[in-house]
Amino acid sequence: MTEKERKGLDRVREIYQDRAHRAKELKAEGKQVMGYLCLYPVLEMLTAVDLAPYRILGDMEEPITKADACLPTVVCPFIRSALDLGLKGKYDFLDGVVMAHICDVGEKTSHIWRTYLNPSYFYFIDTPHTVHKAAQQQLKEQLKDFKKTLESFTGRELSLDKLKQAIKTYNRQRALVRELYDLRKPDPPLISGAETLQVMVALMSIPVDEGIDLLRQVISEVKEGKNGPPKKPARLLVWGSIIDNTALIRMIEELEANVVIDDTCVGSRAYFPNVELTDDPLDGLVYRYLVGLKCPRTFRESVFGETKKDYIKDLESRFGYIKDYAKEWNVNGVILQSVRYCDIHGYEVPGLRDYLDHIGLPNIYLEHDYSEAALAPLRTRAQAFLEVIG
């Protein structure tokens, strides 16, 4: 079977195993490929000027050898890994990069990337960390400037019509991702958590129109398939910082569990919120990327008070969507996981565990250092947890 004939999950696995291959093909065909880090660069604006967005990820299997000259070892190992790959030339095919203020380490790394790698195009979106109206207006003004730099770099106009069309295209892709996730609601699910993660990584490695075609193929194949995951006692939600390698999910699913829903940035968090079609498309984009994305790097309006009742009310306002996920996907346990030194997720864990305890969902917190070698002790803890809820 030739590369072009491969479809569905075979094509997904092919892209997952060699993420850069398609991007390099596009570059050879004259397409400009724009790298981006995390969720907050606005992909619709890149696509509207005919750039191919490509998400910068790390590599759990690649030892970090160069990034330690630029970043201390006591910071996020994922960010260190991504920078390490850049310093090793693994992202040399990119025509430029767009970064955002995802966290303090991510912000510093963005400027280190610019200094050491000197990309032909670089833009840093100083994404606000609050969601009130002034913050939304601040982000909108930044996107206006971002638009000008994209037009200057590409020599193409970023018109309102092109931007609206790009928004509609991405919303179609997001709808298909939600449809794919719906296939994990039956018991047993029709597709595993590890396979779903491979799909998500593949989508972040190819242009949006190709991603739409790929999703349609995968959904059709999964619906018709007879070799889905077996029924298992535990139906889990996995929450936390980035998971871009299937090793952790495979480890969990090799036990008596199916991972049926996630809340991570290479999963539902990246794709579930749509962009509202507003008269000025920047308004819809600002709301989606600042308010709609449910990442703990953003502070929500607090309703916290001095009583226990107020505390639970505050937790409900922050984490109520997780209760909805648990109900829709019939979840009976939650694994909270985070890479070591990820402050934004680590600080969220105590409140989230209190909330899960309040609504009666068993949970466990696992911390790892973004390497496959670190998974063995986590397996023992996960197995003990599953025995408790099984």
Buried (B, 14 or more C-beta within 10 A) or exposed (E): EEEEEBBBBEBBBBBBEEBBBBBEEBBEEEBBBBBBBBBBBBBBBBBBBBBBBBBBBBBBEEEBEBBEEBBEEEBBBBBBBBBBBBBBEBBEBBBBBBBBBBBEBBBBBBEBBBEBBEBEBBBBBBBBBBBBEEBBEBBBEBBEEBBEBBBEBBEBEBEEEBBBBBBEBBBBBBBBBEEBBBBBBEEBBBBBBBBBBBBBBBBBBBBBEBBBEBBBBBBEBBEEEEEBBEEBBBBBBBBBBBBBBBBBBBBBBEBBBBBBBBBBBBBBBBBBBBBBEBEEBBBBBBBBBBBBBBBBBBEBEEEEEEEEEEBBBBBBEBBEEBBEBBEEBBBBBBBBBBBBBBBBBBEBBEBBBEBBEBBEBBBBBBBBEBBEEBBEEBBEEBBEBBEEBE
